[in-house]
Amino acid sequence: MSEDLYRRLLESTSAIPWELDLSSWCFVYVGPQTEAMLGYPVKDWYQEDFWTDHIHPDDRERAINFCHAATARGEDHSFEYRMIAADGRVVWLLDDVNVVFKNNKPVRLQGFMYDI
């Protein structure tokens, strides 16, 4: 299948597909669904600390620590947290995360964010 076909398939879901580089903890891909779900343009997600800065303050430390710990163990993981949308709404998300390895070392995370 072509890359274009895969991209269209990936972007046909209402969930937000994403991929993150672990060397920088920065996103390298975020699907256009983010604009409909959270109101932020895709380009904003590529800014350093965008994700962490927009997690609800009451969930921020727990969500970040959970994700870092599971990733350090090399475990796929799912967790729930709230994000602040561009219009100020609070949106509950389920983040379903897969750890991608290269030479037995975690190098990327990829997953889907679902509005729950």
All heavy atoms as an XYZ file, in Angstrom:
968
protein
N       0.838     -1.189      0.000
C       0.000      0.000      0.000
C       0.884      1.254      0.000
O       1.956      1.267      0.573
C      -0.899      0.021      1.226
C      -1.917     -1.096      1.264
S      -2.807     -1.108      2.807
C      -4.295     -0.316      2.330
N       0.387      2.285     -0.605
C       1.168      3.509     -0.698
C       1.116      4.306      0.601
O       0.206      4.156      1.424
C       0.636      4.374     -1.834
O      -0.622      4.908     -1.468
N       2.100      5.179      0.796
C       2.122      6.043      1.977
C       0.879      6.921      2.015
O       0.305      7.154      3.082
C       3.381      6.911      1.963
C       3.485      7.786      3.191
C       4.760      8.599      3.237
O       5.775      8.173      2.659
O       4.720      9.671      3.875
N       0.440      7.395      0.853
C      -0.758      8.233      0.794
C      -1.985      7.481      1.295
O      -2.795      8.021      2.043
C      -0.978      8.727     -0.640
C      -2.180      9.637     -0.749
O      -2.237     10.651     -0.016
O      -3.083      9.324     -1.560
N      -2.109      6.225      0.911
C      -3.240      5.411      1.348
C      -3.201      5.211      2.864
O      -4.221      5.346      3.543
C      -3.250      4.070      0.626
C      -4.386      3.125      0.996
C      -5.746      3.759      0.722
C      -4.244      1.829      0.222
N      -2.029      4.908      3.404
C      -1.897      4.752      4.854
C      -2.251      6.040      5.586
O      -2.933      6.031      6.600
C      -0.479      4.327      5.243
C      -0.237      2.852      5.106
C       0.719      2.364      4.231
C      -0.955      1.936      5.867
C       0.957      1.009      4.102
C      -0.728      0.583      5.745
C       0.228      0.128      4.869
O       0.448     -1.214      4.745
N      -1.778      7.163      5.083
C      -2.058      8.451      5.716
C      -3.562      8.735      5.699
O      -4.132      9.154      6.700
C      -1.304      9.587      5.035
C      -1.523     10.941      5.713
C      -0.635     12.036      5.159
N       0.754     11.766      5.329
C       1.457     12.029      6.435
N       0.857     12.558      7.465
N       2.737     11.765      6.497
N      -4.225      8.498      4.574
C      -5.674      8.720      4.496
C      -6.423      7.811      5.465
O      -7.369      8.242      6.121
C      -6.181      8.528      3.070
C      -5.850      9.730      2.169
C      -6.437      9.593      0.804
N      -5.673      8.525      0.118
C      -6.175      7.693     -0.762
N      -7.423      7.770     -1.123
N      -5.427      6.779     -1.323
N      -5.981      6.561      5.564
C      -6.596      5.629      6.500
C      -6.395      6.099      7.942
O      -7.340      6.161      8.730
C      -6.005      4.233      6.318
C      -6.545      3.139      7.234
C      -8.039      2.934      7.004
C      -5.782      1.847      6.991
N      -5.194      6.485      8.285
C      -4.865      6.958      9.627
C      -5.655      8.207      9.984
O      -6.134      8.354     11.104
C      -3.360      7.254      9.704
C      -2.795      7.688     11.029
C      -2.919      6.577     12.048
C      -1.339      8.083     10.854
N      -5.833      9.072      9.032
C      -6.496     10.336      9.304
C      -8.018     10.265      9.131
O      -8.703     11.262      9.298
C      -5.877     11.435      8.444
C      -4.426     11.697      8.856
C      -3.697     12.719      8.008
O      -4.257     13.188      6.998
O      -2.549     13.035      8.365
N      -8.543      9.070      8.859
C      -9.988      8.925      8.725
C     -10.669      8.675     10.073
O     -11.878      8.734     10.176
C     -10.326      7.784      7.767
O      -9.987      6.528      8.345
N      -9.905      8.420     11.120
C     -10.454      8.174     12.445
C     -10.723      9.501     13.155
O     -10.141     10.527     12.811
C      -9.493      7.299     13.286
O     -10.049      7.121     14.574
C      -8.139      7.944     13.420
N     -11.575      9.467     14.170
C     -11.822     10.690     14.946
C     -10.786     10.866     16.049
O     -10.669     11.943     16.632
C     -13.232     10.679     15.544
O     -13.375      9.571     16.408
N     -10.019      9.816     16.352
C      -8.946      9.915     17.340
C      -7.768     10.688     16.735
O      -7.653     10.796     15.511
C      -8.496      8.526     17.770
N      -6.914     11.206     17.589
C      -5.731     11.939     17.135
C      -4.548     10.972     17.066
O      -4.062     10.511     18.099
C      -5.372     13.099     18.083
C      -6.523     14.088     18.203
C      -4.090     13.792     17.618
C      -6.334     15.127     19.306
N      -4.060     10.644     15.867
C      -2.853      9.832     15.766
C      -1.631     10.725     15.982
O      -1.640     11.907     15.617
C      -2.901      9.299     14.330
C      -3.671     10.330     13.572
C      -4.627     10.958     14.553
N      -0.595     10.160     16.596
C       0.592     10.964     16.868
C       1.823     10.071     16.965
O       1.728      8.865     17.167
C       0.420     11.769     18.158
C       0.152     10.913     19.365
C      -1.076     10.553     19.850
C       1.113     10.281     20.197
N      -0.928      9.736     20.943
C       0.406      9.551     21.183
C       2.497     10.248     20.221
C       1.050      8.811     22.170
C       3.139      9.511     21.200
C       2.410      8.810     22.160
N       2.985     10.700     16.827
C       4.268     10.021     17.019
C       5.228     11.013     17.639
O       5.232     12.200     17.294
C       4.817      9.481     15.699
C       6.051      8.622     15.899
C       6.438      7.857     14.649
O       6.312      8.421     13.544
O       6.869      6.706     14.784
N       6.051     10.518     18.575
C       6.954     11.372     19.343
C       8.352     10.767     19.342
O       8.504      9.552     19.488
C       6.410     11.468     20.778
C       7.166     12.296     21.779
C       6.183     13.141     22.589
C       7.954     11.410     22.722
N       9.360     11.605     19.185
C      10.761     11.184     19.214
C      11.258     11.237     20.657
O      11.200     12.290     21.299
C      11.582     12.131     18.334
C      13.059     11.825     18.337
O      13.460     10.730     18.768
O      13.836     12.698     17.910
N      11.729     10.116     21.174
C      12.139     10.062     22.578
C      13.449     10.790     22.866
O      13.709     11.136     24.012
C      12.228      8.613     23.054
C      10.886      7.943     23.295
C      11.070      6.465     23.618
C      10.126      8.654     24.409
N      14.267     11.034     21.857
C      15.513     11.761     22.128
C      15.240     13.212     22.511
O      16.005     13.822     23.248
C      16.467     11.694     20.930
O      15.932     12.403     19.829
N      14.122     13.747     22.043
C      13.771     15.142     22.332
C      12.460     15.283     23.089
O      12.131     16.361     23.577
C      13.666     15.927     21.026
O      12.605     15.409     20.226
N      11.676     14.209     23.172
C      10.313     14.230     23.709
C       9.468     15.263     22.954
O       8.627     15.938     23.527
C      10.273     14.449     25.224
C      10.573     13.179     25.961
C      11.818     12.718     26.291
C       9.645     12.187     26.399
N      11.712     11.507     26.916
C      10.394     11.148     27.016
C       8.268     12.081     26.350
C       9.800     10.031     27.551
C       7.666     10.953     26.904
C       8.432      9.947     27.494
N       9.710     15.388     21.641
C       8.928     16.287     20.787
C       8.169     15.462     19.762
O       8.649     14.429     19.285
C       9.844     17.277     20.058
S      10.564     18.518     21.148
N       6.973     15.948     19.408
C       6.170     15.277     18.399
C       6.818     15.417     17.031
O       7.340     16.478     16.684
C       4.758     15.872     18.353
C       3.913     15.481     19.526
C       3.792     16.320     20.619
C       3.242     14.267     19.554
C       3.020     15.968     21.713
C       2.472     13.897     20.632
C       2.360     14.751     21.723
N       6.769     14.336     16.256
C       7.218     14.370     14.870
C       6.039     14.222     13.921
O       6.173     14.448     12.725
C       8.302     13.302     14.587
C       9.563     13.596     15.389
C       7.787     11.897     14.878
N       4.884     13.822     14.461
C       3.659     13.761     13.677
C       2.475     13.906     14.626
O       2.445     13.293     15.702
C       3.520     12.431     12.909
C       2.188     12.333     12.215
C       1.965     13.008     11.023
C       1.132     11.626     12.773
C       0.726     12.966     10.398
C      -0.112     11.581     12.155
C      -0.303     12.256     10.965
O      -1.523     12.222     10.368
N       1.519     14.718     14.224
C       0.234     14.835     14.911
C      -0.828     14.973     13.827
O      -0.684     15.782     12.907
C       0.186     16.054     15.862
C      -1.181     16.186     16.504
C       1.259     15.943     16.931
N      -1.865     14.168     13.907
C      -2.917     14.181     12.901
C      -3.759     15.443     12.943
O      -3.867     16.112     13.979
N      -4.373     15.774     11.827
C      -5.192     16.977     11.738
C      -6.442     16.928     12.620
O      -7.073     17.958     12.847
C      -5.565     17.047     10.254
C      -5.461     15.638      9.762
C      -4.358     15.019     10.570
N      -6.764     15.762     13.169
C      -7.928     15.639     14.041
C      -7.806     16.523     15.282
O      -8.793     16.857     15.915
C      -8.123     14.178     14.482
C      -8.409     13.229     13.368
C      -7.151     12.592     12.790
O      -6.108     13.211     12.676
N      -7.264     11.339     12.396
N      -6.580     16.904     15.636
C      -6.377     17.740     16.818
C      -7.128     19.064     16.711
O      -7.609     19.592     17.704
C      -4.883     17.996     17.089
O      -4.758     18.730     18.298
C      -4.221     18.764     15.964
N      -7.240     19.585     15.496
C      -7.928     20.868     15.326
C      -9.405     20.746     15.665
O      -9.962     21.619     16.336
C      -7.698     21.409     13.920
C      -6.238     21.783     13.710
C      -5.966     22.459     12.382
O      -6.852     23.195     11.896
O      -4.871     22.252     11.839
N     -10.042     19.656     15.243
C     -11.464     19.465     15.550
C     -11.674     19.118     17.025
O     -12.613     19.605     17.648
C     -12.050     18.360     14.662
N     -10.798     18.294     17.590
C     -11.004     17.822     18.953
C     -10.596     18.844     20.012
O     -11.298     19.046     20.994
C     -10.228     16.523     19.194
C     -10.532     15.888     20.548
S      -9.542     14.407     20.894
C     -10.040     13.300     19.586
N      -9.441     19.497     19.806
C      -8.902     20.372     20.843
C      -8.733     21.828     20.405
O      -8.432     22.686     21.230
C      -7.559     19.826     21.345
C      -7.645     18.455     22.031
C      -6.254     17.863     22.223
C      -8.371     18.571     23.353
N      -8.899     22.076     19.113
C      -8.862     23.451     18.628
C      -7.491     24.021     18.344
O      -7.371     25.182     17.969
N      -6.448     23.233     18.513
C      -5.088     23.730     18.256
C      -4.647     23.340     16.852
O      -4.846     22.196     16.441
C      -4.090     23.134     19.249
C      -4.360     23.505     20.681
C      -4.880     22.579     21.570
C      -4.098     24.793     21.134
C      -5.132     22.920     22.892
C      -4.345     25.141     22.456
C      -4.862     24.200     23.321
O      -5.107     24.537     24.622
N      -4.001     24.246     16.139
C      -3.437     23.878     14.835
C      -2.343     22.825     15.024
O      -1.639     22.822     16.033
C      -2.836     25.175     14.300
C      -3.330     26.262     15.179
C      -3.772     25.648     16.462
N      -2.195     21.964     14.061
C      -1.189     20.906     14.122
C       0.192     21.488     14.409
O       0.949     20.946     15.221
C      -1.185     20.079     12.820
C       0.002     19.135     12.776
C      -2.486     19.304     12.676
N       0.532     22.588     13.791
C       1.881     23.157     13.950
C       2.211     23.474     15.405
O       3.369     23.403     15.815
C       2.062     24.394     13.073
C       1.218     25.578     13.473
C       1.485     26.788     12.570
C       0.655     27.980     12.949
N       0.762     28.435     14.314
N       1.214     23.791     16.208
C       1.455     24.104     17.624
C       2.013     22.903     18.378
O       2.807     23.055     19.309
C       0.172     24.566     18.307
C      -0.271     25.947     17.873
O       0.391     26.565     17.004
O      -1.301     26.420     18.395
N       1.597     21.703     17.998
C       2.029     20.492     18.690
C       3.522     20.224     18.545
O       4.092     19.475     19.328
C       1.242     19.288     18.193
C      -0.154     19.276     18.704
C      -1.204     20.007     18.228
C      -0.660     18.540     19.808
N      -2.339     19.751     18.968
C      -2.020     18.854     19.939
C      -0.095     17.624     20.698
C      -2.830     18.291     20.925
C      -0.895     17.064     21.666
C      -2.240     17.402     21.769
N       4.151     20.816     17.549
C       5.574     20.586     17.324
C       6.451     21.500     18.183
O       7.672     21.366     18.184
C       5.912     20.733     15.838
C       5.152     19.737     14.986
C       4.263     20.161     14.012
C       5.298     18.369     15.183
C       3.541     19.246     13.247
C       4.584     17.443     14.429
C       3.714     17.898     13.464
O       3.008     16.994     12.714
N       5.845     22.400     18.923
C       6.593     23.269     19.831
C       7.023     22.469     21.059
O       6.287     21.614     21.553
C       5.738     24.453     20.272
C       5.296     25.346     19.147
C       4.263     26.366     19.612
O       4.145     26.661     20.791
N       3.508     26.895     18.671
N       8.193     22.770     21.572
C       8.690     22.097     22.769
C       7.714     22.292     23.926
O       7.203     23.391     24.138
C      10.057     22.672     23.132
C      10.751     21.918     24.239
C      12.164     22.403     24.479
O      12.708     23.161     23.650
O      12.725     22.018     25.513
N       7.438     21.221     24.645
C       6.583     21.211     25.832
C       5.106     21.530     25.560
O       4.354     21.770     26.502
C       7.109     22.162     26.917
C       8.481     21.760     27.422
O       8.768     20.543     27.484
O       9.269     22.660     27.770
N       4.675     21.513     24.303
C       3.275     21.832     24.025
C       2.339     20.887     24.766
O       1.408     21.313     25.444
C       2.979     21.799     22.518
C       1.538     22.097     22.216
C       1.113     23.402     22.096
C       0.598     21.082     22.102
C      -0.226     23.697     21.857
C      -0.736     21.358     21.857
C      -1.143     22.672     21.741
N       2.575     19.583     24.630
C       1.692     18.596     25.261
C       1.664     18.794     26.771
O       0.598     18.919     27.361
C       2.154     17.184     24.900
C       1.386     16.086     25.568
C       0.092     15.728     25.323
C       1.854     15.198     26.581
N      -0.259     14.660     26.129
C       0.808     14.315     26.907
C       3.071     15.048     27.244
C       0.933     13.315     27.862
C       3.199     14.051     28.195
C       2.129     13.201     28.497
N       2.820     18.854     27.390
C       2.863     18.971     28.853
C       2.242     20.279     29.327
O       1.562     20.310     30.354
C       4.302     18.849     29.393
O       5.133     19.831     28.771
C       4.858     17.459     29.129
N       2.448     21.343     28.587
C       1.910     22.650     28.986
C       0.387     22.721     28.883
O      -0.220     23.598     29.491
C       2.514     23.769     28.136
C       3.972     24.038     28.468
O       4.463     23.541     29.505
O       4.631     24.746     27.676
N      -0.231     21.820     28.118
C      -1.677     21.875     27.919
C      -2.439     20.761     28.647
O      -3.658     20.686     28.547
C      -2.000     21.888     26.419
C      -1.581     23.170     25.790
N      -0.295     23.379     25.345
C      -2.243     24.329     25.592
C      -0.200     24.615     24.877
N      -1.361     25.203     25.017
N      -1.708     19.930     29.375
C      -2.382     18.969     30.256
C      -2.958     19.764     31.422
O      -2.336     20.705     31.926
C      -1.396     17.902     30.770
C      -0.850     17.063     29.620
C      -2.065     17.002     31.818
C       0.242     16.089     30.034
N      -4.150     19.394     31.869
C      -4.775     20.074     33.006
C      -3.787     20.072     34.177
O      -3.170     19.039     34.470
C      -6.067     19.346     33.390
C      -6.893     20.087     34.367
N      -6.574     20.148     35.699
C      -8.026     20.822     34.205
C      -7.475     20.871     36.338
N      -8.371     21.294     35.434
N      -3.620     21.212     34.854
C      -2.646     21.288     35.952
C      -2.823     20.208     37.021
O      -1.826     19.729     37.580
C      -2.869     22.678     36.544
C      -3.482     23.473     35.446
C      -4.285     22.495     34.623
N      -4.050     19.796     37.296
C      -4.283     18.764     38.312
C      -3.840     17.374     37.856
O      -3.667     16.479     38.691
C      -5.760     18.714     38.708
C      -6.218     19.965     39.437
O      -5.360     20.749     39.918
O      -7.446     20.182     39.510
N      -3.682     17.166     36.561
C      -3.292     15.858     36.014
C      -1.853     15.829     35.504
O      -1.321     14.749     35.234
C      -4.211     15.479     34.841
C      -5.658     15.330     35.248
O      -5.948     15.262     36.458
O      -6.508     15.301     34.339
N      -1.247     16.987     35.346
C       0.038     17.109     34.644
C       1.123     16.203     35.223
O       1.707     15.380     34.511
C       0.490     18.568     34.640
C       1.703     18.815     33.764
C       1.992     20.292     33.643
N       0.890     20.930     32.931
C       0.403     22.136     33.243
N       0.923     22.835     34.219
N      -0.600     22.634     32.553
N       1.437     16.338     36.478
C       2.543     15.571     37.063
C       2.283     14.071     36.982
O       3.162     13.294     36.593
C       2.766     15.997     38.512
C       3.951     15.309     39.159
C       4.211     15.799     40.578
O       3.572     16.767     41.031
O       5.072     15.179     41.225
N       1.076     13.640     37.322
C       0.737     12.221     37.291
C       0.852     11.654     35.873
O       1.453     10.593     35.659
C      -0.682     12.009     37.822
C      -1.151     10.559     37.755
C      -2.637     10.416     38.092
N      -3.514     11.292     37.318
C      -3.900     11.058     36.062
N      -3.463     10.001     35.416
N      -4.715     11.901     35.446
N       0.299     12.365     34.900
C       0.319     11.872     33.512
C       1.747     11.786     32.976
O       2.130     10.778     32.372
C      -0.535     12.774     32.629
N       2.522     12.824     33.201
C       3.900     12.845     32.700
C       4.718     11.743     33.364
O       5.438     10.995     32.689
C       4.535     14.227     32.921
C       3.842     15.269     32.037
C       6.035     14.191     32.639
C       4.181     16.704     32.391
N       4.613     11.628     34.687
C       5.381     10.604     35.398
C       4.991      9.199     34.970
O       5.854      8.331     34.801
C       5.209     10.761     36.916
C       5.908     11.991     37.443
O       6.771     12.577     36.794
N       5.524     12.416     38.636
N       3.687      8.958     34.784
C       3.230      7.647     34.351
C       3.809      7.305     32.983
O       4.331      6.209     32.767
C       1.701      7.586     34.317
C       1.189      6.271     33.828
C       1.052      5.199     34.700
C       0.842      6.090     32.495
C       0.590      3.967     34.244
C       0.382      4.870     32.041
C       0.254      3.806     32.912
N       3.715      8.239     32.058
C       4.200      8.003     30.698
C       5.712      7.771     30.685
O       6.203      6.844     30.039
C       3.821      9.176     29.793
S       4.223      8.906     28.058
N       6.457      8.580     31.407
C       7.917      8.420     31.457
C       8.304      7.073     32.065
O       9.199      6.394     31.547
C       8.547      9.562     32.250
C       8.705     10.818     31.467
N       9.903     11.208     30.907
C       7.823     11.790     31.137
C       9.758     12.360     30.274
N       8.488     12.732     30.399
N       7.645      6.681     33.158
C       7.989      5.427     33.826
C       7.676      4.222     32.943
O       8.498      3.299     32.823
C       7.251      5.325     35.161
N       6.501      4.191     32.341
C       6.134      3.072     31.463
C       7.069      3.000     30.264
O       7.491      1.909     29.853
C       4.685      3.206     31.011
N       7.416      4.148     29.721
C       8.330      4.191     28.578
C       9.709      3.687     28.970
O      10.328      2.914     28.237
C       8.414      5.616     28.014
O       7.110      6.021     27.578
C       9.383      5.691     26.850
N      10.197      4.095     30.133
C      11.508      3.650     30.607
C      11.549      2.131     30.773
O      12.595      1.506     30.558
C      11.858      4.340     31.922
N      10.412      1.534     31.139
C      10.333      0.073     31.262
C      10.112     -0.598     29.903
O      10.086     -1.819     29.800
C       9.187     -0.315     32.208
C       9.421      0.074     33.657
C       8.351     -0.504     34.575
N       6.990     -0.143     34.206
C       6.325      0.929     34.651
N       6.929      1.778     35.480
N       5.088      1.160     34.274
N       9.880      0.205     28.867
C       9.639     -0.332     27.533
C       8.262     -0.930     27.365
O       8.054     -1.785     26.505
N       7.302     -0.468     28.158
C       5.950     -1.030     28.149
C       4.970     -0.144     27.379
O       4.921      1.065     27.606
C       5.432     -1.165     29.581
C       6.223     -2.110     30.436
C       5.765     -2.109     31.880
O       4.912     -1.273     32.264
O       6.278     -2.941     32.646
N       4.198     -0.769     26.491
C       3.063     -0.063     25.906
C       2.131      0.291     27.060
O       2.065     -0.433     28.060
C       2.334     -0.954     24.900
C       3.179     -1.260     23.667
O       4.188     -0.578     23.437
O       2.801     -2.211     22.947
N       1.423      1.402     26.942
C       0.587      1.837     28.059
C      -0.582      2.694     27.585
O      -0.559      3.244     26.495
C       1.419      2.601     29.100
C       2.278      3.688     28.542
N       3.469      3.441     27.873
C       2.139      5.029     28.543
C       4.015      4.579     27.507
N       3.228      5.567     27.888
N      -1.593      2.765     28.438
C      -2.753      3.626     28.223
C      -3.007      4.374     29.513
O      -2.837      3.812     30.600
C      -3.999      2.803     27.881
O      -3.850      2.162     26.654
N      -3.402      5.626     29.383
C      -3.709      6.407     30.570
C      -4.677      7.517     30.211
O      -4.800      7.902     29.059
C      -2.443      6.945     31.251
C      -1.560      7.815     30.397
C      -1.363      9.147     30.724
C      -0.890      7.303     29.293
C      -0.526      9.957     29.963
C      -0.054      8.102     28.529
C       0.126      9.437     28.862
N      -5.389      7.995     31.229
C      -6.385      9.047     31.051
C      -5.923     10.311     31.746
O      -5.307     10.253     32.812
C      -7.724      8.603     31.642
C      -8.319      7.406     30.961
C      -9.591      6.918     31.625
O     -10.115      7.598     32.554
O     -10.081      5.853     31.227
N      -6.242     11.433     31.136
C      -5.924     12.737     31.713
C      -6.779     13.776     31.009
O      -7.410     13.500     29.992
C      -4.426     13.059     31.579
C      -3.915     12.999     30.158
C      -3.918     14.129     29.346
C      -3.444     11.809     29.625
C      -3.459     14.068     28.040
C      -2.980     11.735     28.323
C      -2.988     12.864     27.541
O      -2.541     12.808     26.248
N      -6.796     14.959     31.561
C      -7.542     16.058     30.965
C      -6.578     17.011     30.271
O      -5.489     17.265     30.772
C      -8.312     16.821     32.044
C      -9.413     16.003     32.674
C      -9.959     16.657     33.901
N      -8.948     16.565     34.967
C      -9.082     17.084     36.173
N     -10.155     17.774     36.490
N      -8.136     16.928     37.075
N      -7.023     17.533     29.136
C      -6.278     18.592     28.450
C      -7.167     19.827     28.377
O      -8.396     19.720     28.336
C      -5.863     18.171     27.040
C      -4.662     17.255     27.039
S      -3.854     17.131     25.418
C      -2.962     18.677     25.354
N      -6.506     20.957     28.325
C      -7.206     22.224     28.154
C      -7.251     22.527     26.660
O      -6.205     22.655     26.014
C      -6.496     23.372     28.901
C      -6.255     22.997     30.376
C      -7.274     24.666     28.745
C      -7.509     22.732     31.169
N      -8.442     22.611     26.095
C      -8.615     22.911     24.672
C      -8.333     24.392     24.426
O      -8.282     25.201     25.356
C     -10.028     22.548     24.230
N      -8.170     24.734     23.166
C      -7.859     26.118     22.791
C      -8.921     27.099     23.260
O      -8.613     28.248     23.580
C      -7.672     26.211     21.275
N     -10.184     26.664     23.341
C     -11.264     27.552     23.775
C     -11.494     27.499     25.284
O     -12.465     28.048     25.792
C     -12.555     27.227     23.033
C     -13.074     25.817     23.306
O     -12.482     25.088     24.141
O     -14.076     25.439     22.676
N     -10.599     26.794     26.018
C     -10.694     26.731     27.471
C     -11.457     25.536     28.009
O     -11.467     25.295     29.214
N     -12.114     24.779     27.129
C     -12.825     23.571     27.578
C     -11.835     22.575     28.169
O     -10.669     22.534     27.781
C     -13.506     22.857     26.405
C     -14.704     23.504     25.829
C     -15.228     22.731     24.610
N     -14.217     22.670     23.543
C     -13.693     21.551     23.063
N     -14.098     20.373     23.492
N     -12.780     21.586     22.108
N     -12.323     21.750     29.072
C     -11.543     20.641     29.606
C     -11.999     19.377     28.890
O     -13.194     19.075     28.864
C     -11.735     20.511     31.130
C     -11.023     19.278     31.661
C     -11.248     21.772     31.834
N     -11.062     18.657     28.288
C     -11.372     17.466     27.503
C     -10.657     16.269     28.118
O      -9.435     16.279     28.272
C     -10.932     17.638     26.028
C     -11.245     16.390     25.220
C     -11.576     18.871     25.416
N     -11.440     15.254     28.491
C     -10.856     14.010     28.994
C     -10.350     13.192     27.821
O     -11.090     12.956     26.860
C     -11.900     13.188     29.756
C     -12.012     13.536     31.199
C     -12.968     14.317     31.768
C     -11.147     13.113     32.256
N     -12.755     14.402     33.125
C     -11.634     13.662     33.450
C     -10.003     12.307     32.306
C     -11.026     13.447     34.679
C      -9.405     12.096     33.536
C      -9.914     12.655     34.702
N      -9.101     12.748     27.906
C      -8.499     11.940     26.855
C      -8.052     10.591     27.390
O      -7.630     10.474     28.541
C      -7.263     12.637     26.279
C      -7.464     13.972     25.591
C      -6.130     14.530     25.132
C      -8.413     13.845     24.417
N      -8.154      9.586     26.535
C      -7.484      8.307     26.741
C      -6.339      8.298     25.747
O      -6.558      8.455     24.537
C      -8.425      7.129     26.466
C      -7.739      5.756     26.395
C      -7.178      5.365     27.760
C      -8.702      4.704     25.889
N      -5.126      8.159     26.240
C      -3.943      8.124     25.382
C      -3.454      6.681     25.354
O      -3.081      6.127     26.388
C      -2.870      9.057     25.945
C      -1.993      9.669     24.887
O      -1.925      9.123     23.771
O      -1.358     10.709     25.179
N      -3.511      6.069     24.192
C      -3.102      4.679     23.990
C      -1.744      4.700     23.298
O      -1.639      5.148     22.154
C      -4.156      3.959     23.153
C      -3.955      2.462     23.120
O      -3.258      1.921     24.007
O      -4.506      1.827     22.207
N      -0.694      4.242     23.989
C       0.691      4.475     23.576
C       1.425      3.170     23.294
O       1.387      2.242     24.109
C       1.455      5.243     24.683
C       2.880      5.552     24.251
C       0.706      6.514     25.076
N       2.114      3.122     22.162
C       3.006      2.012     21.816
C       4.440      2.519     21.826
O       4.722      3.602     21.303
C       2.691      1.458     20.419
C       1.322      0.843     20.359
O       0.929      0.084     21.226
N       0.591      1.183     19.328
N       5.328      1.712     22.410
C       6.755      2.046     22.437
C       7.404      1.392     21.217
O       7.222      0.195     20.973
C       7.416      1.540     23.732
C       8.893      1.911     23.760
C       6.694      2.102     24.961
N       8.165      2.182     20.454
C       8.855      1.695     19.262
C      10.338      1.546     19.600
O      10.950      2.480     20.134
C       8.676      2.672     18.077
C       9.432      2.188     16.853
C       7.193      2.865     17.772
N      10.881      0.378     19.293
C      12.269      0.073     19.637
C      13.159      0.055     18.401
O      12.712     -0.294     17.312
C      12.353     -1.308     20.293
C      11.692     -1.382     21.626
C      10.331     -1.660     21.725
C      12.424     -1.191     22.782
C       9.711     -1.734     22.954
C      11.805     -1.265     24.018
C      10.455     -1.536     24.106
N      14.417      0.400     18.618
C      15.457      0.226     17.607
C      16.676     -0.291     18.353
O      17.109      0.330     19.339
C      15.764      1.548     16.904
C      16.772      1.412     15.786
C      16.944      2.716     15.035
C      17.897      2.528     13.876
N      18.074      3.782     13.134
N      17.200     -1.428     17.914
C      18.331     -2.055     18.602
C      18.028     -2.261     20.081
O      18.863     -1.976     20.951
C      19.612     -1.240     18.418
C      20.002     -1.109     16.965
O      19.833     -2.046     16.179
N      20.507      0.049     16.586
N      16.826     -2.729     20.368
C      16.370     -3.031     21.733
C      16.313     -1.814     22.655
O      16.330     -1.951     23.867
C      17.243     -4.120     22.370
C      17.075     -5.447     21.673
O      15.972     -5.805     21.275
N      18.170     -6.168     21.508
N      16.243     -0.633     22.088
C      16.161      0.588     22.886
C      14.923      1.376     22.447
O      14.697      1.555     21.243
C      17.416      1.435     22.670
C      17.411      2.729     23.429
C      18.653      3.566     23.133
C      18.503      4.910     23.795
N      19.489      5.873     23.342
N      14.104      1.875     23.404
C      12.958      2.705     23.009
C      13.436      3.981     22.318
O      14.292      4.688     22.851
C      12.276      3.040     24.333
C      12.806      2.072     25.331
C      14.171      1.686     24.856
N      12.901      4.248     21.118
C      13.319      5.439     20.375
C      12.157      6.372     20.032
O      12.361      7.559     19.812
C      14.079      5.078     19.076
C      15.414      4.430     19.398
C      13.234      4.201     18.163
N      10.952      5.823     19.989
C       9.778      6.626     19.657
C       8.571      6.104     20.417
O       8.517      4.943     20.794
C       9.464      6.584     18.160
C      10.470      7.340     17.329
C      10.018      7.398     15.875
N      11.033      8.068     15.098
C      10.856      9.199     14.443
N       9.675      9.772     14.451
N      11.830      9.755     13.765
N       7.612      6.986     20.561
C       6.288      6.599     21.031
C       5.332      6.936     19.911
O       5.527      7.913     19.186
C       5.899      7.382     22.289
C       6.770      7.210     23.513
C       6.226      8.083     24.657
C       6.847      5.763     23.938
N       4.303      6.115     19.774
C       3.255      6.412     18.816
C       1.947      5.947     19.408
O       1.908      5.024     20.215
C       3.519      5.798     17.451
C       3.718      4.324     17.469
C       4.107      3.763     16.102
O       3.823      2.619     15.855
N       4.727      4.529     15.238
N       0.892      6.626     19.035
C      -0.383      6.223     19.586
C      -1.544      7.044     19.075
O      -1.450      7.741     18.059
N      -2.630      6.941     19.842
C      -3.858      7.645     19.525
C      -4.399      8.280     20.794
O      -4.392      7.653     21.845
C      -4.924      6.693     18.973
C      -4.625      6.181     17.597
C      -3.903      5.024     17.407
C      -5.083      6.869     16.487
C      -3.634      4.554     16.137
C      -4.835      6.402     15.207
C      -4.092      5.249     15.034
N      -4.893      9.505     20.678
C      -5.602     10.178     21.761
C      -7.087     10.141     21.417
O      -7.483     10.577     20.335
C      -5.153     11.637     21.889
C      -3.748     11.821     22.331
S      -3.341     13.586     22.383
C      -1.573     13.492     22.471
N      -7.884      9.614     22.344
C      -9.323      9.496     22.159
C     -10.026     10.431     23.120
O      -9.695     10.484     24.304
C      -9.794      8.068     22.460
C      -9.168      7.011     21.594
C      -7.995      6.370     21.990
C      -9.755      6.648     20.392
C      -7.419      5.390     21.196
C      -9.194      5.663     19.599
C      -8.025      5.051     20.011
O      -7.457      4.061     19.223
N     -11.035     11.148     22.626
C     -11.882     11.961     23.479
C     -12.854     11.022     24.164
O     -13.661     10.370     23.517
C     -12.631     12.989     22.636
C     -13.552     13.885     23.437
O     -13.819     13.603     24.621
O     -14.038     14.880     22.862
N     -12.761     10.933     25.475
C     -13.658     10.026     26.215
C     -14.663     10.808     27.040
O     -15.431     10.261     27.759
C     -12.870      9.041     27.110
C     -11.916      9.759     28.055
C     -12.101      8.067     26.235
C     -11.300      8.880     29.106
